[in-house]
Amino acid sequence: MLRLYDTMSRRLATIEPLEPGLVKMYTCGPTVYRDPHIGNYRSYLMADWVRRALEFQGLTVRHVKNITDVGHMRQETLEQGGDKVIAEAIAMGMTPQQIAEHYTKRFLEDELQLNIIPADHFPKATDHVVEMVAIIDELVQRGSAYEVNGNIYFDVSSFQGYGNLSGNTQEGALQEAVRIEADPLKTDPRDFALWKLGEPGRDLVWDSPWGQGFPGWHIECTAMSMKYLGERFDIHTGGVDNIFPHHEDELAQSEAFTGAGVVGTWLHGQHLLADGVKMAKSAGNAFILPDIAAQGIDPMALRYLCMTAHFSTRLDFTFTSLKAAQRGLLHLQNHVWDLGRDSGPQNDTSETQREWEGRFIERVNENLDMPGALATVWDLTRSDLPPATKLQTILSMDRVLGFGLDGVAERYRVEGKTLAAVGHRADHRSRNQYDEADRHRSELVDDGFVVEDGANGTGVRPKTAWEQRIESWQAVSSSSEVDSLIGEPDAFDITVGIVATNYQSDIERCIDTILNWADGMSVEVIAVDNGSTDGTSEWLENAGARLPSVRVIHTDYVLGAAAARNIVLKQARGHTIVMMDSSVEIEGSIFGPLARILDKPGVGVAGPLGLLSEDLQHFHDDERPAGDVDAMQAYCFAFRRSRLADVGLMRESFRFYRNLDIDYSFQFKDKGYRIVADPDLPIKLHEHRAWNELSDPERDELSRKNFGRFLHKWGHRQELLVGAPNHH
């Protein structure tokens, strides 16, 4: 039987249903104010595998997954009135109800793409406020909660077991890793809101004995789990970030209400990270499922990727790892397809099939060891079982894996003209007319089909979106995938590096003026197509094909600003590197003057747009300074390639471009190099659309974080400033 690691007991617990044959399971669902990022789906996939494993073994599962359409009140500042659903509605000019309906639909579509079995119930918080009010009222009557000016708080001191789930048992302890403001209405800082009085004009309020208001986040799950599963149920799942405060608070109020234990097993999945950090919109790494599909990758590859690491361990998502998962998934799908074509009558090997299924489910039952289960499937593919038996066994295992392998034959089906072409090719091969057979094969491949010859004849299937994508152009997922040529000899006078994310007309103009003003120098242009989606990728690919001096490197998605520029730095072969923004238009001779500035003693960086600072806190370009400056703006940033061995690459923690140029300037200054500006260099700056299309709050937040990174490393280095007394 299935054994799972119970967060409460800190041990493996065998799932023994409270009701024979029926497992009741609750999963914390999404807050529907924006698209869930792919990191959210790791815990939903975990719950799906639990359900599939139980059903594989003959049990019925009643699964409830809530929809939170009232914003999470995770922080005290939010508890005092903030609501994510309302905030997003205001930003998008929609009602909160419309926002919630829109993103609920998107969430359900995503789950379908990932082949997650739909829950039996998707209760919405807004439909269950009556039940929440009833529970809150009972907690007040029992002395487990108290009222202050229309606000109801749970009295943590009244519940003896508070903190046992999370291990956060110290009196007065506040939320870990969350910035909070103490609510002066609380008796104890640990107390949490069950009901909040609605401020005047607030949407999403309901009547209650304490006045119009809205429920706290935690009470929602208590009310909805009990309504659909009863006061005791078997499994409660969620991510590790739910443990405290959400599940800790939910447990306290639920058991205070029932007077007994409610949840049999608490199951929590670890984070899906992106390049080593937690996914978040503010970090620029909150990828959503359409981001995957846009790369031609089957969303099911994310399911495969999450299966390669145990749910209790952190998994680092990169597009490199996702592409590896895509290749693994495609290999498995093709194997199933081949088995279907090669299968004859199934031999009487039911005992052998049961033996393999037993090995498989044994791995699954041991704390949902999906990596081990997947390894067993691959062992099976390499076994000497008859094709028909092997196919049936794999399809049986897929009831737990959830890859939808029983649909491969239908997805790969060909008919009509294609089927006729396959027949013609086979006829030519049988007559030893191999030239004609090869012609038919080439036509099929050109038409988007894979042709495979085997012992049982020729198999033809449509190419997947992924196969079509990689045939168009190869793409990298990080700067680490790009070979470094820094130690190689120079091959050009100048390398101009441009990072392009959309805005095709800008990149066209920029490249045209670069080539027009090459000044007889040998120039290579390295254009990093950084996840463009507007036709820029195609234009650059064509430009690279027709212009020998233009080389294009595509990325799978929008890399961070520093990472994308590091690709240029690693691949450049010019004696001088000029990093240039696509909003720049060159209006005259520029490369020769830049080279002459860099020839001067001690000069490390040259360009037209310098910055000065008196305190490392403020940088300005008043009247476009000339001569020695403290930093060079990235619109045009030139240096000798040989300096890279000394200065190094850009810091890839700078995902946003703002202040990256200042930080990189100081890497040169730290090595003793001068930065010299010539404001008369002939460039024209056009609208910087990547900046102008951001909202003011987004600009401020992203810029502030990057400047914080700069200050953390350089804020104490006053001696590096041009105006410093000891500056050299």
C-alpha distance (Angstrom), angle and dihedral (degrees) to the residues before:
residue distance angle dihedral
M1 . . .
L2 3.81 . .
R3 3.81 115.6 .
L4 3.79 120.2 -166.4
Y5 3.79 134.0 -175.6
D6 3.80 106.4 -104.7
T7 3.81 112.1 -146.3
M8 3.82 91.3 -152.8
S9 3.81 99.8 51.5
R10 3.85 94.7 30.5
R11 3.80 90.5 -134.7
L12 3.77 141.1 89.6
A13 3.78 111.7 -80.8
T14 3.80 125.8 -163.2
I15 3.80 111.7 -128.5
E16 3.80 103.9 -121.3
P17 3.82 108.4 170.5
L18 3.78 118.3 -125.4
E19 3.79 86.6 -138.5
P20 3.81 115.5 42.9
G21 3.79 111.5 -103.5
L22 3.81 94.5 2.1
V23 3.81 126.1 95.8
K24 3.80 115.6 -167.5
M25 3.81 113.0 -154.9
Y26 3.80 133.5 179.7
T27 3.81 125.0 -163.8
C28 3.78 125.9 -169.1
G29 3.78 103.6 -121.3
P30 3.80 133.7 -160.0
T31 3.77 132.2 -63.2
V32 3.78 99.6 -127.4
Y33 3.79 105.1 -140.9
R34 3.82 97.0 103.8
D35 3.80 139.5 1.1
P36 3.80 112.2 -65.1
H37 3.79 110.5 -116.2
I38 3.77 118.5 -124.8
G39 3.79 91.1 -101.2
N40 3.81 88.8 68.3
Y41 3.77 91.0 58.1
R42 3.78 94.7 62.2
S43 3.81 91.6 76.4
Y44 3.82 91.4 43.7
L45 3.81 89.9 52.6
M46 3.81 89.1 49.6
A47 3.80 90.0 54.6
D48 3.81 90.2 46.7
W49 3.80 91.7 54.7
V50 3.81 90.2 48.8
R51 3.79 90.0 53.2
R52 3.80 93.5 45.3
A53 3.81 92.0 48.4
L54 3.79 91.9 52.0
E55 3.80 93.3 46.6
F56 3.81 90.9 46.4
Q57 3.79 86.4 61.1
G58 3.77 93.9 51.6
L59 3.81 101.8 -96.1
T60 3.78 126.1 131.3
V61 3.79 115.5 -127.3
R62 3.79 123.7 -155.2
H63 3.78 103.4 -161.4
V64 3.80 126.3 -168.6
K65 3.82 122.3 -172.1
N66 3.79 115.9 178.2
I67 3.78 128.2 -140.8
T68 3.79 112.1 -142.4
D69 3.79 105.4 -151.6
V70 3.81 92.8 164.3
G71 3.80 110.4 73.9
H72 3.78 120.8 -98.2
M73 3.78 111.4 -99.2
R74 3.77 94.2 -156.0
Q75 3.74 97.9 143.0
E76 3.76 128.2 48.6
T77 3.77 89.9 -118.9
L78 3.78 88.2 59.6
E79 3.77 91.8 44.5
Q80 3.75 87.5 59.0
G81 3.77 91.8 64.4
G82 3.80 112.0 -58.1
D83 3.79 117.1 126.7
K84 3.79 123.5 -177.4
V85 3.80 94.8 -152.0
I86 3.81 92.3 51.5
A87 3.82 92.1 44.4
E88 3.80 92.3 52.6
A89 3.80 91.2 45.4
I90 3.81 90.7 54.6
A91 3.80 90.7 48.2
M92 3.82 93.1 50.4
G93 3.80 98.7 38.3
M94 3.80 93.3 -118.0
T95 3.78 134.1 117.9
P96 3.81 117.2 -100.0
Q97 3.79 88.5 -113.2
Q98 3.81 91.7 54.6
I99 3.81 91.1 48.2
A100 3.80 91.4 50.4
E101 3.82 93.7 47.1
H102 3.81 92.1 47.5
Y103 3.79 95.7 51.7
T104 3.80 94.2 39.2
K105 3.80 87.7 58.6
R106 3.82 90.5 48.0
F107 3.80 91.1 49.9
L108 3.79 93.5 51.3
E109 3.81 90.3 48.0
D110 3.81 89.9 52.1
E111 3.80 91.9 50.7
L112 3.80 89.1 51.2
Q113 3.83 89.8 51.7
L114 3.81 88.8 53.1
N115 3.82 92.1 46.7
I116 3.79 92.2 -120.9
I117 3.81 109.1 164.7
P118 3.82 107.0 -114.3
A119 3.78 114.0 -109.7
D120 3.78 116.7 -111.1
H121 3.80 89.1 -120.3
F122 3.80 132.1 24.0
P123 3.81 100.0 -173.2
K124 3.80 116.6 -169.9
A125 3.78 119.1 -137.5
T126 3.81 92.3 -134.0
D127 3.83 90.2 58.5
H128 3.81 93.3 55.4
V129 3.79 105.7 48.3
V130 3.82 90.9 114.1
E131 3.81 90.0 59.8
M132 3.81 91.1 46.7
V133 3.81 92.4 51.4
A134 3.82 90.5 50.4
I135 3.82 92.2 52.8
I136 3.80 92.5 45.4
D137 3.81 91.2 49.9
E138 3.81 90.7 51.6
L139 3.83 91.0 49.8
V140 3.81 89.6 52.3
Q141 3.81 90.9 49.7
R142 3.81 90.7 51.1
G143 3.80 93.4 50.4
S144 3.81 93.8 -112.9
A145 3.81 92.1 114.3
Y146 3.79 137.1 31.2
E147 3.80 138.6 -155.7
V148 3.80 126.9 -124.9
N149 3.81 116.5 178.4
G150 3.80 94.5 -32.7
N151 3.82 93.8 -41.3
I152 3.80 120.2 112.6
Y153 3.78 121.1 -151.2
F154 3.78 130.1 -173.5
D155 3.81 111.4 -121.7
V156 3.80 103.0 -129.8
S157 3.80 92.1 -170.3
S158 3.82 89.1 63.3
F159 3.80 92.3 62.4
Q160 3.78 112.1 71.7
G161 3.80 97.3 -162.6
Y162 3.79 97.8 52.8
G163 3.79 110.8 138.8
N164 3.81 97.1 21.4
L165 3.80 94.0 110.1
S166 3.79 96.1 51.2
G167 3.79 99.4 25.9
N168 3.80 88.4 -122.2
T169 3.81 95.1 130.4
Q170 3.79 104.3 142.1
E171 3.76 114.0 117.6
G172 3.76 112.4 -111.4
A173 3.81 92.8 17.3
L174 3.79 113.2 150.7
Q175 3.77 130.7 -156.6
E176 3.75 113.5 -55.9
A177 3.80 118.4 -123.7
V178 3.79 92.0 1.7
R179 3.80 123.4 108.4
I180 3.80 108.0 -133.4
E181 3.74 140.5 176.8
A182 3.76 116.4 -137.8
D183 3.80 113.0 -113.4
P184 3.81 106.9 -133.5
L185 3.82 90.6 -154.0
K186 3.79 92.7 67.6
T187 3.78 123.2 95.8
D188 3.81 90.6 -149.8
P189 3.84 126.2 20.3
R190 3.81 88.8 -129.2
D191 3.81 92.7 59.7
F192 3.78 113.4 105.8
A193 3.79 134.7 -151.9
L194 3.78 121.0 -96.6
W195 3.81 94.1 170.4
K196 3.79 132.1 10.7
L197 3.77 127.5 -157.8
G198 3.81 109.5 -116.0
E199 3.78 115.3 -118.2
P200 3.83 117.1 -127.6
G201 3.79 113.2 -76.5
R202 3.78 94.3 14.8
D203 3.76 117.6 145.9
L204 3.81 120.0 -141.0
V205 3.81 100.7 45.5
W206 3.79 129.9 144.4
D207 3.80 136.8 -163.7
S208 3.77 118.8 -99.9
P209 3.82 138.6 160.9
W210 3.81 86.6 -95.0
G211 3.79 97.3 50.5
Q212 3.77 133.5 -89.8
G213 3.77 113.2 -32.6
F214 3.77 145.0 115.5
P215 3.82 136.5 -96.7
G216 3.77 128.2 -100.3
W217 3.75 119.9 -111.7
H218 3.80 97.5 -110.1
I219 3.80 97.8 51.7
E220 3.80 90.5 58.4
C221 3.80 93.7 69.3
T222 3.80 93.3 44.4
A223 3.80 92.1 54.5
M224 3.79 96.8 43.7
S225 3.80 97.6 42.8
M226 3.80 91.7 50.6
K227 3.79 94.1 46.4
Y228 3.80 94.4 54.5
L229 3.80 102.4 26.9
G230 3.80 104.9 26.5
E231 3.80 130.2 -122.1
R232 3.80 92.1 -55.2
F233 3.78 126.6 41.1
D234 3.78 137.1 165.3
I235 3.83 111.1 -121.5
H236 3.81 135.3 21.2
T237 3.83 116.1 -171.8
G238 3.78 135.6 -171.0
G239 3.79 143.7 124.4
V240 3.79 124.2 -66.8
D241 3.80 89.2 -106.7
N242 3.82 87.1 65.3
I243 3.81 94.1 60.5
F244 3.80 94.8 81.8
P245 2.90 127.0 58.6
H246 3.80 100.8 -9.4
H247 3.79 103.7 50.4
E248 3.78 93.4 31.6
D249 3.81 89.4 56.2
E250 3.79 93.3 40.7
L251 3.80 90.7 53.2
A252 3.81 92.8 49.0
Q253 3.80 96.4 50.5
S254 3.83 93.2 41.2
E255 3.78 95.1 52.0
A256 3.80 91.9 41.2
F257 3.80 87.1 55.4
T258 3.82 97.8 45.5
G259 3.79 98.1 32.3
A260 3.80 89.9 -134.5
G261 3.80 143.7 62.5
V262 3.79 114.8 -62.8
V263 3.82 108.5 -178.0
G264 3.80 122.9 53.7
T265 3.83 97.9 -164.5
W266 3.80 129.4 12.8
L267 3.81 111.0 -153.6
H268 3.81 123.2 -171.1
G269 3.78 130.9 -177.2
Q270 3.79 124.9 -148.8
H271 3.80 126.6 -117.1
L272 3.76 126.6 -79.6
L273 3.79 102.1 -136.0
A274 3.80 128.3 -160.2
D275 3.78 114.8 -139.0
G276 3.80 89.1 -20.5
V277 3.82 99.7 -50.3
K278 3.78 134.4 90.4
M279 3.78 115.1 -89.4
A280 3.78 113.5 -105.8
K281 3.78 136.6 150.7
S282 3.80 90.4 -123.0
A283 3.81 90.2 56.6
G284 3.80 92.3 52.5
N285 3.81 92.0 -125.5
A286 3.81 101.8 96.6
F287 3.79 95.8 119.7
I288 3.79 117.5 -172.4
L289 3.79 128.5 -153.0
P290 3.85 94.7 -99.5
D291 3.83 87.4 58.1
I292 3.79 87.3 63.2
A293 3.79 94.6 45.4
A294 3.83 90.1 49.8
Q295 3.82 87.9 64.6
G296 3.79 91.6 54.6
I297 3.80 90.2 -107.8
D298 3.79 118.0 141.7
P299 3.82 108.5 -117.1
M300 3.80 85.1 -134.7
A301 3.82 86.3 70.7
L302 3.81 87.0 71.8
R303 3.80 87.7 56.5
Y304 3.81 88.7 51.3
L305 3.82 92.0 47.7
C306 3.81 92.6 51.5
M307 3.79 88.2 51.7
T308 3.80 92.4 59.3
A309 3.82 93.9 71.9
H310 3.79 130.3 43.8
F311 3.80 113.1 -99.5
S312 3.81 90.9 -122.4
T313 3.82 92.9 61.2
R314 3.77 128.5 70.7
L315 3.78 114.3 -102.5
D316 3.80 120.3 -154.0
F317 3.78 112.2 -140.9
T318 3.79 119.5 -151.1
F319 3.77 128.6 155.9
T320 3.79 85.7 -117.4
S321 3.80 91.2 60.6
L322 3.81 90.3 42.4
K323 3.81 91.4 53.5
A324 3.81 88.8 50.3
A325 3.81 88.4 52.2
Q326 3.81 89.5 48.9
R327 3.79 90.2 53.8
G328 3.81 90.7 48.7
L329 3.79 92.4 48.8
L330 3.80 92.5 47.3
H331 3.81 90.2 49.4
L332 3.81 90.2 52.8
Q333 3.81 92.6 46.5
N334 3.81 90.8 49.4
H335 3.80 90.3 49.4
V336 3.78 90.5 53.8
W337 3.81 89.3 47.8
D338 3.80 91.5 50.7
L339 3.79 91.6 48.2
G340 3.78 90.1 51.5
R341 3.78 91.0 53.2
D342 3.79 94.3 43.8
S343 3.80 98.8 41.9
G344 3.71 118.9 116.5
P345 3.81 125.7 177.5
Q346 3.80 111.9 -34.7
N347 3.77 113.0 -109.1
D348 3.76 121.1 -133.7
T349 3.76 94.2 -89.9
S350 3.80 99.6 130.2
E351 3.79 90.1 128.6
T352 3.80 91.1 54.5
Q353 3.78 90.9 47.3
R354 3.80 91.1 51.5
E355 3.81 89.3 49.4
W356 3.82 91.8 55.3
E357 3.79 91.9 44.0
G358 3.79 88.7 51.1
R359 3.82 91.7 53.3
F360 3.79 89.0 48.5
I361 3.79 98.6 49.0
E362 3.80 90.9 43.5
R363 3.81 88.0 64.5
V364 3.78 91.9 45.6
N365 3.80 93.0 48.7
E366 3.79 92.1 54.7
N367 3.79 97.7 83.1
L368 3.80 93.9 -50.9
D369 3.80 95.7 -62.8
M370 3.79 95.6 -171.7
P371 3.83 94.8 163.3
G372 3.80 87.5 57.5
A373 3.80 91.5 45.3
L374 3.80 90.8 51.6
A375 3.81 90.3 48.6
T376 3.81 88.6 53.8
V377 3.80 89.9 54.5
W378 3.79 91.0 52.9
D379 3.82 89.8 47.8
L380 3.79 87.1 54.1
T381 3.81 92.6 52.5
R382 3.82 88.9 57.0
S383 3.82 93.7 47.5
D384 3.81 124.7 104.8
L385 3.80 94.7 -119.5
P386 3.81 115.5 135.7
P387 3.84 111.0 -89.9
A388 3.81 94.4 -113.7
T389 3.81 92.9 50.9
K390 3.79 91.9 44.2
L391 3.81 90.9 51.2
Q392 3.80 94.0 49.7
T393 3.79 91.6 47.8
I394 3.80 93.3 50.4
L395 3.80 91.2 48.1
S396 3.79 89.3 50.0
M397 3.81 91.1 52.2
D398 3.78 89.6 47.6
R399 3.79 88.5 67.2
V400 3.83 83.0 77.4
L401 3.81 100.0 30.9
G402 3.79 91.6 51.7
F403 3.82 99.2 -151.3
G404 3.80 92.8 135.8
L405 3.79 91.6 -124.1
D406 3.80 91.7 159.6
G407 3.79 86.8 71.9
V408 3.81 96.4 54.8
A409 3.80 95.0 93.7
E410 3.79 91.4 53.1
R411 3.83 93.9 46.2
Y412 3.81 90.0 49.5
R413 3.80 95.2 45.8
V414 3.83 117.7 127.1
E415 3.78 126.9 -169.6
G416 3.78 144.7 160.8
K417 3.80 116.8 22.9
T418 3.81 92.6 4.5
L419 3.78 93.0 52.9
A420 3.79 89.9 48.2
A421 3.82 90.6 51.9
V422 3.81 89.6 52.7
G423 3.80 89.0 52.4
H424 3.80 92.5 49.2
R425 3.81 90.6 50.1
A426 3.80 91.6 49.9
D427 3.81 89.9 49.6
H428 3.81 91.8 52.4
R429 3.80 91.0 48.1
S430 3.78 91.7 51.6
R431 3.84 88.5 54.5
N432 3.79 92.1 47.1
Q433 3.83 89.4 -114.0
Y434 3.75 92.2 142.5
D435 3.80 97.4 162.1
E436 3.79 90.4 59.4
A437 3.80 91.2 42.7
D438 3.79 90.3 52.3
R439 3.81 90.3 49.4
H440 3.79 90.9 55.2
R441 3.80 89.9 47.1
S442 3.81 91.6 52.2
E443 3.78 91.3 48.8
L444 3.79 91.2 51.5
V445 3.81 91.7 49.0
D446 3.81 91.2 47.9
D447 3.80 89.2 50.5
G448 3.82 90.5 57.6
F449 3.80 104.3 -92.8
V450 3.79 135.3 127.4
V451 3.81 114.0 -134.0
E452 3.79 118.7 -159.3
D453 3.80 125.7 176.6
G454 3.79 117.8 -151.8
A455 3.76 142.7 162.5
N456 3.79 89.7 -83.4
G457 3.77 96.4 48.9
T458 3.78 135.4 -89.3
G459 3.76 122.4 -28.7
V460 3.79 121.2 -158.0
R461 3.78 126.0 -173.0
P462 3.79 136.5 164.0
K463 3.79 116.1 -94.1
T464 3.78 113.0 -109.0
A465 3.78 120.9 -117.3
W466 3.80 87.2 -106.7
E467 3.82 93.0 55.0
Q468 3.78 90.7 48.3
R469 3.80 90.9 49.2
I470 3.80 96.3 52.7
E471 3.80 90.3 47.1
S472 3.81 89.4 59.0
W473 3.79 94.5 53.3
Q474 3.76 140.6 -32.8
A475 3.77 117.9 -110.3
V476 3.79 135.2 -164.5
S477 3.77 126.7 -135.8
S478 3.79 99.7 -155.9
S479 3.79 141.5 5.6
S480 3.81 88.7 -104.5
E481 3.83 89.5 70.0
V482 3.81 90.4 62.0
D483 3.80 118.8 86.5
S484 3.78 115.8 -121.2
L485 3.83 115.1 -121.9
I486 3.80 93.7 177.5
G487 3.80 92.1 116.2
E488 3.81 94.3 47.9
P489 3.84 121.3 100.0
D490 3.81 120.3 -96.1
A491 3.80 115.4 -88.2
F492 3.83 99.9 177.9
D493 3.76 138.7 31.9
I494 3.79 93.4 -126.4
T495 3.80 137.1 20.1
V496 3.80 113.2 -164.8
G497 3.79 111.7 -163.1
I498 3.81 121.5 -158.8
V499 3.79 128.4 178.1
A500 3.79 112.0 -154.5
T501 3.77 125.9 -168.6
N502 3.81 105.0 171.5
Y503 3.84 123.0 -51.6
Q504 3.81 94.9 109.4
S505 3.82 95.0 -175.6
D506 3.81 90.2 56.8
I507 3.79 94.4 52.6
E508 3.82 91.4 45.7
R509 3.81 91.6 53.7
C510 3.78 93.5 44.4
I511 3.81 95.1 50.6
D512 3.82 92.6 44.3
T513 3.81 92.2 54.7
I514 3.81 92.7 44.7
L515 3.80 91.0 56.0
N516 3.80 92.8 41.2
W517 3.82 91.6 56.4
A518 3.79 100.2 40.3
D519 3.85 88.1 125.8
G520 3.80 92.4 -145.3
M521 3.80 90.7 -60.9
S522 3.79 122.4 129.6
V523 3.78 105.2 -105.5
E524 3.80 131.5 -176.0
V525 3.77 119.8 -168.0
I526 3.82 115.8 -152.2
A527 3.78 109.0 -165.3
V528 3.79 115.6 -170.6
D529 3.79 107.7 -155.1
N530 3.78 95.3 -149.9
G531 3.79 103.5 -161.4
S532 3.81 98.0 -54.2
T533 3.81 117.5 -178.7
D534 3.82 104.0 179.2
G535 3.81 104.3 74.5
T536 3.81 95.0 -78.8
S537 3.83 90.7 113.2
E538 3.79 92.5 56.2
W539 3.81 93.5 44.5
L540 3.80 91.7 50.8
E541 3.80 91.7 47.3
N542 3.81 89.9 53.6
A543 3.83 91.1 44.5
G544 3.78 90.4 52.8
A545 3.81 90.3 51.0
R546 3.82 95.2 51.4
L547 3.82 101.1 33.3
P548 3.82 113.9 61.2
S549 3.80 92.0 -161.8
V550 3.81 94.2 56.5
R551 3.80 120.1 82.1
V552 3.78 121.2 -176.3
I553 3.81 127.4 -155.6
H554 3.79 115.4 -171.5
T555 3.79 125.1 -154.1
D556 3.79 126.4 -153.5
Y557 3.78 92.9 -127.0
V558 3.79 140.7 -10.2
L559 3.78 104.9 -54.3
G560 3.77 120.5 -159.4
A561 3.81 115.4 -81.9
A562 3.79 94.4 -107.7
A563 3.81 94.7 43.9
A564 3.81 92.3 52.3
R565 3.81 91.7 49.5
N566 3.79 91.4 46.6
I567 3.79 87.9 61.5
V568 3.81 87.8 61.8
L569 3.80 92.5 46.0
K570 3.80 92.6 50.7
Q571 3.80 94.2 47.2
A572 3.82 100.8 39.2
R573 3.83 118.0 116.5
G574 3.81 97.9 177.4
H575 3.81 122.1 115.3
T576 3.81 86.0 -130.8
I577 3.80 124.5 34.6
V578 3.79 118.6 -151.0
M579 3.80 115.1 -170.7
M580 3.79 107.7 -157.8
D581 3.79 134.8 -178.1
S582 3.80 117.1 -126.3
S583 3.82 89.9 -125.4
V584 3.84 89.3 68.5
E585 3.79 123.5 100.4
I586 3.83 117.6 -165.1
E587 3.80 111.6 -139.5
G588 3.81 101.8 180.0
S589 3.78 147.2 -8.3
I590 3.79 108.5 -28.5
F591 3.79 112.2 143.7
G592 3.81 95.9 64.4
P593 3.83 93.5 49.9
L594 3.80 91.1 47.2
A595 3.80 90.5 52.1
R596 3.80 91.4 50.3
I597 3.81 92.1 52.4
L598 3.80 89.8 50.1
D599 3.82 89.2 52.1
K600 3.82 90.4 64.5
P601 3.83 116.9 101.8
G602 3.77 115.1 -82.1
V603 3.82 96.5 -1.4
G604 3.79 113.8 142.7
V605 3.82 103.9 165.9
A606 3.80 132.9 28.5
G607 3.77 133.9 -178.2
P608 3.80 144.3 125.6
L609 3.79 101.6 -99.2
G610 3.78 113.3 61.6
L611 3.79 129.4 176.1
L612 3.80 130.6 -147.1
S613 3.79 131.7 -159.8
E614 3.78 135.7 -174.2
D615 3.78 98.1 -169.3
L616 3.84 110.3 16.1
Q617 3.80 86.3 -112.3
H618 3.79 99.0 83.9
F619 3.80 128.7 35.2
H620 3.81 121.6 -169.3
D621 3.79 140.1 177.6
D622 3.79 99.6 -156.9
E623 3.82 109.6 173.2
R624 3.84 90.6 -8.2
P625 3.82 100.7 -81.1
A626 3.79 120.8 -124.3
G627 3.78 129.5 -148.6
D628 3.79 123.6 13.2
V629 3.81 113.2 13.3
D630 3.79 136.9 170.8
A631 3.80 98.7 -118.9
M632 3.80 141.3 1.4
Q633 3.77 123.5 -130.5
A634 3.77 115.5 -121.1
Y635 3.79 96.3 -123.1
C636 3.81 85.3 91.7
F637 3.81 117.0 2.3
A638 3.84 117.1 167.2
F639 3.82 132.3 -175.6
R640 3.79 141.2 147.3
R641 3.80 114.2 -85.1
S642 3.80 88.7 -134.8
R643 3.81 88.7 67.5
L644 3.81 90.8 69.0
A645 3.79 91.8 77.6
D646 3.80 87.9 60.0
V647 3.80 103.7 32.0
G648 3.79 100.2 35.3
L649 3.80 130.3 -153.2
M650 3.78 128.9 -48.9
R651 3.80 120.3 -79.5
E652 3.79 106.7 -99.3
S653 3.78 93.6 -152.6
F654 3.81 82.6 83.4
R655 3.79 98.6 87.4
F656 3.82 92.1 158.6
Y657 3.82 115.8 59.9
R658 3.80 98.9 -134.3
N659 3.85 112.6 109.6
L660 3.80 91.6 1.3
D661 3.82 88.5 111.1
I662 3.81 91.0 54.4
D663 3.79 91.3 49.7
Y664 3.81 92.7 49.1
S665 3.80 90.7 46.7
F666 3.78 88.8 57.8
Q667 3.80 91.2 51.8
F668 3.83 85.1 62.9
K669 3.82 93.1 43.5
D670 3.79 90.4 50.6
K671 3.81 88.6 59.7
G672 3.79 91.0 51.9
Y673 3.80 98.9 -100.9
R674 3.80 124.7 142.9
I675 3.79 123.0 -127.8
V676 3.79 112.8 -144.7
A677 3.80 127.9 -169.7
D678 3.81 128.3 -157.6
P679 3.82 106.5 -172.0
D680 3.82 91.0 -171.6
L681 3.80 93.8 68.9
P682 3.84 105.0 123.0
I683 3.78 106.9 -110.4
K684 3.78 131.9 130.4
L685 3.80 122.5 -150.2
H686 3.77 117.1 -143.2
E687 3.78 126.7 -168.1
H688 3.79 110.5 -52.4
R689 3.76 94.3 -137.8
A690 3.79 97.4 179.7
W691 3.81 86.5 63.7
N692 3.80 98.8 38.1
E693 3.79 93.8 51.9
L694 3.80 91.8 59.7
S695 3.78 119.9 89.6
D696 3.80 118.1 -114.4
P697 3.84 92.6 -107.9
E698 3.82 91.1 50.3
R699 3.80 92.0 49.5
D700 3.78 92.1 48.5
E701 3.79 95.4 46.7
L702 3.80 96.8 46.1
S703 3.81 93.2 43.4
R704 3.79 92.2 47.5
K705 3.80 92.9 52.5
N706 3.79 92.5 49.9
F707 3.78 93.0 47.1
G708 3.78 87.7 51.0
R709 3.81 88.4 56.8
F710 3.80 89.3 50.8
L711 3.81 93.8 49.2
H712 3.79 92.6 46.2
K713 3.80 90.0 61.1
W714 3.80 103.7 28.6
G715 3.80 107.0 20.3
H716 3.81 93.6 103.3
R717 3.82 95.5 47.5
Q718 3.79 99.9 93.3
E719 3.81 90.2 146.8
L720 3.81 89.6 70.7
L721 3.79 93.1 66.3
V722 3.80 117.9 103.7
G723 3.79 90.8 -126.5
A724 3.79 95.7 49.0
P725 3.85 114.7 118.8
N726 3.79 93.1 -126.2
H727 3.80 96.2 40.1
H728 3.79 114.4 130.7
